[in-house]
C-alpha cells in the first residue's frame, strides 16, 4: 500500500517554475527558526581486495539551528554528542571538525562569509573525547590535545568550515533541477588550474518527495565525482616533488575517486542528507609481488527537522 501512496505523492508534486521560461534552478532560501537533529557516521577502512579492515569508525549527533541575521543567516552547531566509536579516532576527529564550529554566517544568497566563537572548539573536542572515547584515548590525552590544537587553529577551522558549507550548499546554488548530467565541472572552491589534474562530472541523480516537520516537499539529489587516474596522480606527485615537497617519491598511486552526494529541498536548499566517499588505490610490494591496497573513507549525515516556536 505504501508504494502506491508514494507514487501518488510523486505525481502530485508540481514541477518547479522559473520566470521567463528559464530552466528551473535552485535558489538559497533557508527558512529561519528551524532546527535539525543531525546524525553523522564516519568510517575508514582498507583492504587488499580480499580482507576488509575497519580502522576508524565514529557515530555522533549534533544540533543545527538557523536564525535570521543582518548579513543573511546565522547557522549554529551545538549539542555535539558522542554515540559510539571503534579503532583510531584521530581520522574521524579530523574529518568531522567542521561540525564543532559553533557559529557560521552566510549571506542572503547562501555564500559563506565567516565563522564566530571558534575559540571554544578545542576544549569542546578534547573534553568530549577524553570523557567518552574510552580508556585507550584517555591514556593518550597529551598527544591527543596537541593534535586537536594543531587542527583547530583559526585559519584551519575557517578553511574546514567554508569547505564543509561549500560542499553542503554553496556549490549547488543555481544548479538546474532536471534529472541527468550537468555541463562542465561547475563552480569550484579552489580554481581548477590550482588543483591536481582530474576528471570531474556532475549530475542530478533524482527528484523525489521528502518530509520536513510533517509536510511533504520535493527534494533533489545531486552528485559530483572527481576522479584521478594513474597518470594524473603521477604528474601531481612529480609537481609536488619539483616544488620541494617530500614524501611522494615512493608513493605508487593507482587511482583516486571522490563522490559527493547531497539531497536538498528544491524550494529552500535545506539539506536532508550528505554522503562523501573517497577511495584511494595504491600499489605495495609484498613478497616480490605488487599488491593493490584500497583505502576507503566515508562520511554520511542525515538531517531531521523541527520548526521552533
Wavefront OBJ file of the C-alpha trace (Angstrom):
o trace
v 0.000 0.000 0.000
v 2.789 2.416 0.948
v 4.333 2.332 -2.536
v 1.031 3.415 -4.087
v 0.765 6.352 -1.664
v 4.331 7.352 -2.553
v 3.531 7.145 -6.247
v 0.563 9.467 -5.732
v 2.773 11.920 -3.825
v 5.324 11.940 -6.655
v 2.586 12.520 -9.206
v 1.140 15.354 -7.129
v 4.407 17.288 -6.879
v 4.116 20.276 -9.175
v 7.149 20.996 -11.351
v 9.291 23.919 -10.226
v 8.536 27.076 -12.134
v 11.154 29.560 -13.330
v 10.462 33.073 -14.540
v 10.793 33.988 -18.208
v 10.834 30.393 -19.404
v 14.279 29.759 -17.866
v 15.303 26.289 -16.727
v 14.194 25.742 -13.095
v 17.160 26.021 -10.743
v 17.925 26.024 -7.035
v 17.841 29.246 -5.029
v 19.050 29.612 -1.441
v 16.064 30.348 0.780
v 16.657 28.651 4.120
v 13.748 29.342 6.466
v 14.653 30.788 9.866
v 13.719 29.426 13.290
v 14.325 25.900 12.048
v 16.227 23.224 13.970
v 17.726 19.987 12.664
v 18.930 16.944 14.558
v 21.904 15.631 12.559
v 23.133 12.028 12.756
v 26.650 11.588 11.373
v 28.763 8.488 10.777
v 32.435 8.371 9.779
v 34.246 5.208 8.738
v 37.678 4.459 7.320
v 38.662 1.024 6.120
v 41.319 -0.526 3.944
v 41.635 -3.827 2.131
v 43.830 -5.869 -0.186
v 40.830 -6.826 -2.286
v 40.106 -9.848 -0.110
v 40.040 -8.806 3.563
v 38.496 -5.528 4.745
v 39.853 -3.948 7.932
v 37.870 -1.234 9.723
v 40.491 1.161 11.110
v 38.319 4.084 12.291
v 34.594 4.431 12.968
v 32.641 7.121 14.788
v 28.977 7.959 15.281
v 27.949 11.334 16.671
v 24.990 13.707 16.646
v 24.664 17.457 16.817
v 22.007 20.143 16.503
v 21.850 22.682 13.688
v 19.828 25.859 14.251
v 19.010 28.503 11.626
v 18.248 32.095 12.675
v 17.902 35.424 10.870
v 20.986 37.662 10.713
v 21.648 41.132 9.368
v 24.005 39.645 6.774
v 21.724 36.728 5.830
v 21.540 33.620 8.032
v 23.072 32.647 11.355
v 23.799 28.908 11.460
v 24.671 27.382 14.818
v 26.027 23.909 15.580
v 25.739 22.752 19.189
v 24.794 19.841 21.446
v 27.509 17.623 19.901
v 27.073 14.146 21.362
v 29.356 11.141 21.126
v 27.444 7.943 20.308
v 29.989 5.178 19.623
v 33.407 4.532 18.106
v 35.955 1.887 17.139
v 39.639 1.993 16.269
v 41.744 5.126 15.845
v 39.672 8.258 16.447
v 42.121 10.777 15.016
v 40.984 10.423 11.350
v 37.363 10.765 12.466
v 38.063 13.849 14.589
v 39.960 15.496 11.729
v 37.191 14.764 9.209
v 34.335 15.961 11.441
v 35.899 19.074 12.986
v 33.635 21.428 10.952
v 30.672 20.044 12.909
v 32.087 21.643 16.069
v 32.356 25.187 14.656
v 29.537 26.761 16.708
v 28.598 29.801 14.602
v 28.697 30.454 10.867
v 27.336 33.434 8.955
v 26.228 33.152 5.310
v 24.815 35.907 3.137
v 21.306 36.105 1.718
v 22.389 34.211 -1.387
v 23.871 31.348 0.650
v 27.573 32.200 0.321
v 29.881 31.638 3.273
v 31.004 34.854 4.995
v 32.707 33.970 8.289
v 32.731 31.836 11.416
v 32.460 33.028 15.020
v 33.140 31.691 18.542
v 35.664 29.165 17.236
v 37.874 29.557 20.306
v 35.643 27.042 22.120
v 36.184 24.245 19.622
v 39.472 22.957 21.024
v 38.211 22.379 24.552
v 34.846 21.004 23.428
v 36.521 18.322 21.297
v 39.115 17.492 23.959
v 36.506 17.227 26.730
v 34.131 15.119 24.678
v 36.632 12.519 23.533
v 38.652 12.440 26.745
v 35.490 11.521 28.668
v 33.720 9.350 26.085
v 36.461 7.949 23.871
v 37.460 5.015 26.071
v 40.479 4.080 28.151
v 42.982 3.989 25.287
v 42.222 7.558 24.239
v 42.277 8.860 27.815
v 45.788 7.448 28.227
v 46.854 9.307 25.088
v 45.266 12.637 26.077
v 48.516 14.731 25.997
v 49.226 13.643 22.391
v 45.548 13.970 21.528
v 45.416 17.531 22.886
v 48.408 18.546 20.773
v 46.743 17.039 17.718
v 43.447 18.852 18.335
v 45.206 22.188 18.928
v 47.023 21.818 15.635
v 43.794 21.016 13.777
v 41.770 23.815 15.405
v 43.840 26.871 14.569
v 41.695 29.795 13.413
v 42.874 29.584 9.814
v 42.499 25.813 9.720
v 38.988 25.862 11.157
v 37.821 28.616 8.815
v 39.017 26.625 5.829
v 37.310 23.476 7.074
v 34.052 25.298 7.864
v 33.985 27.023 4.468
v 34.744 23.766 2.644
v 32.009 21.954 4.563
v 29.432 24.653 3.760
v 30.527 24.767 0.134
v 30.027 21.028 -0.322
v 26.716 21.052 1.527
v 25.047 24.072 -0.115
v 27.085 26.736 -1.902
v 28.343 24.548 -4.758
v 24.756 23.866 -5.849
v 23.350 27.409 -5.846
v 21.610 27.987 -9.208
v 22.053 24.335 -10.224
v 19.352 23.016 -12.587
v 16.885 20.535 -11.103
v 16.169 18.416 -14.191
v 17.477 14.850 -13.870
v 20.576 13.921 -15.846
v 24.149 15.069 -16.440
v 25.131 18.678 -15.774
v 27.507 20.585 -18.034
v 31.116 21.068 -17.020
v 32.805 20.809 -13.648
v 30.637 23.508 -12.105
v 31.779 26.147 -9.593
v 34.884 25.216 -7.600
v 36.055 26.438 -4.199
v 39.650 26.216 -5.481
v 40.087 27.206 -9.170
v 40.639 24.217 -11.441
v 44.025 25.492 -12.595
v 45.199 25.340 -8.970
v 44.018 21.765 -8.402
v 45.647 18.460 -9.231
v 44.547 17.302 -12.714
v 41.289 15.371 -12.518
v 38.154 14.319 -14.353
v 35.019 15.881 -12.843
v 31.429 15.009 -13.645
v 28.155 16.241 -12.149
v 24.587 15.038 -12.395
v 21.128 15.235 -10.901
v 20.516 11.743 -9.556
v 16.809 12.044 -8.837
v 13.887 14.214 -7.793
v 11.746 12.678 -5.087
v 9.435 13.597 -2.227
v 10.902 14.238 1.201
v 9.423 15.311 4.514
v 10.109 18.202 6.885
v 8.071 18.894 10.001
v 5.361 16.518 8.789
v 4.957 18.230 5.405
v 5.811 16.511 2.111
v 8.172 18.541 -0.055
v 10.255 17.956 -3.170
v 13.949 17.142 -2.848
v 16.701 16.949 -5.470
v 19.764 14.706 -5.107
v 22.987 15.941 -6.715
v 26.244 14.094 -7.226
v 29.721 15.270 -8.168
v 32.503 12.794 -8.904
v 36.192 13.684 -9.007
v 38.467 11.018 -10.463
v 42.245 10.864 -10.935
v 43.933 8.038 -12.810
v 47.499 6.743 -12.513
v 48.966 9.278 -14.959
v 47.213 12.234 -13.361
v 48.376 11.172 -9.894
v 51.941 10.597 -11.119
v 52.061 14.086 -12.649
v 50.667 15.549 -9.428
v 53.280 13.743 -7.293
v 56.069 14.926 -9.605
v 54.852 18.516 -9.439
v 54.928 18.376 -5.647
v 58.421 16.913 -5.672
v 59.615 19.595 -8.103
v 58.257 22.244 -5.728
v 60.278 20.783 -2.854
v 57.552 18.826 -1.067
v 58.878 15.427 0.018
v 57.008 12.244 0.801
v 55.817 11.222 -2.656
v 58.956 9.650 -4.104
v 57.982 6.131 -3.082
v 54.223 6.540 -3.484
v 52.661 4.198 -6.018
v 49.251 5.744 -6.522
v 46.991 3.954 -8.981
v 43.633 5.719 -8.761
v 41.609 8.121 -6.639
v 37.831 8.555 -6.684
v 35.781 11.000 -4.620
v 31.994 11.036 -4.795
v 29.921 13.704 -3.053
v 26.155 13.312 -2.978
v 23.733 15.737 -1.337
v 19.937 15.808 -1.123
v 18.457 19.313 -0.931
v 14.941 20.711 -0.757
v 14.120 22.107 -4.182
v 12.387 25.215 -2.814
v 14.793 26.163 0.008
v 18.062 24.195 -0.398
v 17.773 22.858 3.155
v 19.862 19.644 3.256
v 18.332 16.274 4.086
v 21.345 14.031 3.525
v 25.038 14.372 2.700
v 27.340 11.473 1.770
v 31.030 11.791 0.858
v 33.033 8.746 -0.213
v 36.728 8.795 -1.127
v 38.768 5.807 -2.230
v 42.495 5.678 -2.976
v 44.140 2.676 -4.590
v 47.887 2.210 -4.103
v 50.350 -0.490 -5.152
v 52.523 -2.096 -2.466
v 55.392 -4.568 -2.866
v 54.791 -7.717 -0.814
v 56.889 -10.885 -1.135
v 58.153 -9.840 -4.537
v 54.754 -9.100 -5.982
v 52.651 -5.967 -6.379
v 49.522 -5.966 -4.226
v 46.829 -3.280 -4.647
v 45.660 -1.659 -1.412
v 42.333 0.144 -1.192
v 41.723 2.905 1.360
v 38.071 3.910 1.692
v 36.701 6.817 3.728
v 33.017 7.662 4.047
v 31.055 10.383 5.865
v 27.264 10.361 5.975
v 24.986 12.906 7.680
v 21.182 12.727 7.897
v 19.127 15.806 8.865
v 15.785 15.567 10.721
v 13.933 18.879 11.100
v 11.578 20.552 13.522
v 10.202 24.109 13.498
v 10.865 26.119 16.645
v 8.032 28.104 18.063
l 1 2 3 4 5 6 7 8 9 10 11 12 13 14 15 16 17 18 19 20 21 22 23 24 25 26 27 28 29 30 31 32 33 34 35 36 37 38 39 40 41 42 43 44 45 46 47 48 49 50 51 52 53 54 55 56 57 58 59 60 61 62 63 64 65 66 67 68 69 70 71 72 73 74 75 76 77 78 79 80 81 82 83 84 85 86 87 88 89 90 91 92 93 94 95 96 97 98 99 100 101 102 103 104 105 106 107 108 109 110 111 112 113 114 115 116 117 118 119 120 121 122 123 124 125 126 127 128 129 130 131 132 133 134 135 136 137 138 139 140 141 142 143 144 145 146 147 148 149 150 151 152 153 154 155 156 157 158 159 160 161 162 163 164 165 166 167 168 169 170 171 172 173 174 175 176 177 178 179 180 181 182 183 184 185 186 187 188 189 190 191 192 193 194 195 196 197 198 199 200 201 202 203 204 205 206 207 208 209 210 211 212 213 214 215 216 217 218 219 220 221 222 223 224 225 226 227 228 229 230 231 232 233 234 235 236 237 238 239 240 241 242 243 244 245 246 247 248 249 250 251 252 253 254 255 256 257 258 259 260 261 262 263 264 265 266 267 268 269 270 271 272 273 274 275 276 277 278 279 280 281 282 283 284 285 286 287 288 289 290 291 292 293 294 295 296 297 298 299 300 301 302 303 304 305 306 307 308 309
